[in-house]
Amino acid sequence: MPFCPNCLYEYKEGIKECPDCETPLVNELIDHDWVVVYTSDQLYDVHMMKDALESAEIEATILSQKDSSFPVTGDLAVIKLLVKSEDASSALNFINEFKNTKLEEEE
């Protein structure tokens, strides 16, 4: 049975993409301890940070519980960026450096 690596839901055979987060499904979930290293209420912000971490060769995944079928003003859900527990320290250091660099560029 295919699984979504982000949402961790199991789907019926034949489904290729998660209908919630549009992530390609995988045949098996790898059992890792994942920890939250970054949160935001904006999906683009979390995707940007995920791409930055992956450019530093740190595997990351997004956990979003946003319901796009429910129209509401503003974003009420928190979107989480997770990394493997063994990469958490490196990821947090990278995120802090990334934020500091962005602040310096804005000044």
KOLKOL-230869 format. One record per residue (C-alpha): x, y, z; residue number from 1. Coordinates in Angstrom, 3 decimals, padded with zeros to 6 digits. Example, Ala and Ser with C-alpha at 12.3 -4.5 7.8 and 13.67 -1.06 7.14 Angstrom:
2
+----------+----------+----------+-----+
:       c1 :       c2 :       c3 :   n :
+----------+----------+----------+-----+
:  012.300 : -004.500 :  007.800 :   1 :
:  013.670 : -001.060 :  007.140 :   2 :
+----------+----------+----------+-----+
//
This chain:
107
+----------+----------+----------+-----+
:       c1 :       c2 :       c3 :   n :
+----------+----------+----------+-----+
:  000.000 :  000.000 :  000.000 :   1 :
:  001.345 :  003.488 : -000.791 :   2 :
:  001.946 :  006.045 :  001.947 :   3 :
:  002.362 :  009.809 :  002.027 :   4 :
:  005.805 :  010.590 :  003.505 :   5 :
:  004.509 :  013.975 :  004.749 :   6 :
:  001.065 :  013.179 :  006.140 :   7 :
:  001.890 :  009.547 :  006.996 :   8 :
: -001.503 :  008.383 :  005.668 :   9 :
: -001.956 :  005.090 :  003.855 :  10 :
: -003.787 :  005.073 :  000.508 :  11 :
: -005.326 :  002.466 : -001.802 :  12 :
: -003.255 :  000.965 : -004.604 :  13 :
: -003.289 :  003.061 : -007.752 :  14 :
: -003.159 :  006.436 : -006.015 :  15 :
:  000.136 :  008.123 : -006.912 :  16 :
: -000.085 :  011.498 : -005.132 :  17 :
: -001.372 :  012.629 : -001.730 :  18 :
: -004.630 :  014.534 : -002.250 :  19 :
: -003.892 :  016.711 :  000.801 :  20 :
: -000.302 :  017.872 :  000.253 :  21 :
:  000.265 :  016.817 : -003.378 :  22 :
:  003.403 :  014.846 : -002.454 :  23 :
:  004.255 :  011.711 : -004.472 :  24 :
:  003.419 :  008.580 : -002.468 :  25 :
:  006.032 :  005.991 : -001.465 :  26 :
:  005.686 :  002.234 : -001.038 :  27 :
:  007.139 :  002.130 :  002.442 :  28 :
:  007.741 :  004.555 :  005.279 :  29 :
:  011.216 :  004.714 :  006.739 :  30 :
:  011.069 :  004.733 :  010.509 :  31 :
:  013.006 :  007.785 :  011.699 :  32 :
:  012.498 :  010.039 :  014.641 :  33 :
:  011.546 :  013.402 :  013.170 :  34 :
:  011.695 :  016.643 :  015.124 :  35 :
:  010.210 :  020.056 :  014.415 :  36 :
:  012.866 :  022.669 :  013.658 :  37 :
:  010.769 :  025.423 :  012.086 :  38 :
:  007.139 :  026.549 :  012.049 :  39 :
:  005.184 :  029.158 :  010.142 :  40 :
:  001.637 :  029.949 :  009.157 :  41 :
:  002.729 :  030.456 :  005.533 :  42 :
:  003.322 :  027.423 :  003.322 :  43 :
:  005.685 :  029.317 :  000.988 :  44 :
:  007.885 :  030.243 :  003.975 :  45 :
:  008.214 :  026.620 :  005.089 :  46 :
:  008.896 :  025.469 :  001.515 :  47 :
:  011.646 :  028.090 :  001.221 :  48 :
:  013.282 :  026.875 :  004.426 :  49 :
:  012.935 :  023.236 :  003.338 :  50 :
:  014.659 :  024.020 :  000.038 :  51 :
:  017.428 :  025.844 :  001.891 :  52 :
:  017.989 :  022.894 :  004.250 :  53 :
:  018.019 :  020.443 :  001.368 :  54 :
:  020.616 :  022.592 : -000.417 :  55 :
:  022.757 :  021.968 :  002.676 :  56 :
:  022.065 :  018.225 :  002.287 :  57 :
:  019.745 :  018.061 :  005.303 :  58 :
:  016.659 :  015.976 :  004.566 :  59 :
:  013.455 :  017.714 :  005.595 :  60 :
:  009.728 :  017.143 :  005.345 :  61 :
:  006.700 :  019.365 :  005.795 :  62 :
:  003.713 :  018.613 :  007.996 :  63 :
:  000.768 :  020.818 :  007.123 :  64 :
: -002.661 :  020.463 :  008.618 :  65 :
: -004.170 :  023.273 :  006.589 :  66 :
: -007.549 :  022.560 :  005.086 :  67 :
: -007.569 :  024.239 :  001.698 :  68 :
: -011.225 :  023.319 :  001.177 :  69 :
: -012.328 :  025.588 :  004.014 :  70 :
: -012.190 :  029.233 :  002.882 :  71 :
: -011.317 :  031.527 :  005.710 :  72 :
: -009.548 :  034.854 :  005.986 :  73 :
: -005.988 :  034.433 :  007.212 :  74 :
: -004.053 :  031.306 :  008.039 :  75 :
: -005.105 :  029.545 :  011.210 :  76 :
: -002.944 :  026.415 :  010.963 :  77 :
:  000.696 :  026.047 :  011.857 :  78 :
:  002.877 :  024.390 :  009.240 :  79 :
:  005.834 :  022.445 :  010.605 :  80 :
:  009.206 :  021.640 :  009.073 :  81 :
:  010.724 :  018.425 :  010.396 :  82 :
:  014.168 :  016.865 :  010.081 :  83 :
:  015.591 :  013.568 :  011.286 :  84 :
:  016.541 :  013.780 :  014.951 :  85 :
:  020.210 :  013.178 :  014.158 :  86 :
:  020.166 :  016.252 :  011.857 :  87 :
:  018.301 :  018.568 :  014.248 :  88 :
:  021.350 :  020.380 :  015.619 :  89 :
:  022.794 :  021.021 :  012.157 :  90 :
:  019.398 :  022.132 :  010.868 :  91 :
:  018.845 :  024.576 :  013.727 :  92 :
:  022.319 :  026.070 :  013.231 :  93 :
:  021.662 :  026.412 :  009.503 :  94 :
:  018.269 :  028.059 :  010.087 :  95 :
:  019.767 :  030.571 :  012.548 :  96 :
:  022.552 :  031.458 :  010.114 :  97 :
:  020.030 :  031.731 :  007.291 :  98 :
:  017.841 :  034.113 :  009.302 :  99 :
:  020.838 :  036.228 :  010.351 : 100 :
:  021.989 :  036.513 :  006.730 : 101 :
:  018.506 :  037.635 :  005.653 : 102 :
:  018.426 :  040.270 :  008.421 : 103 :
:  021.829 :  041.605 :  007.368 : 104 :
:  020.679 :  041.822 :  003.741 : 105 :
:  017.604 :  043.820 :  004.769 : 106 :
:  019.663 :  046.424 :  006.654 : 107 :
+----------+----------+----------+-----+
//
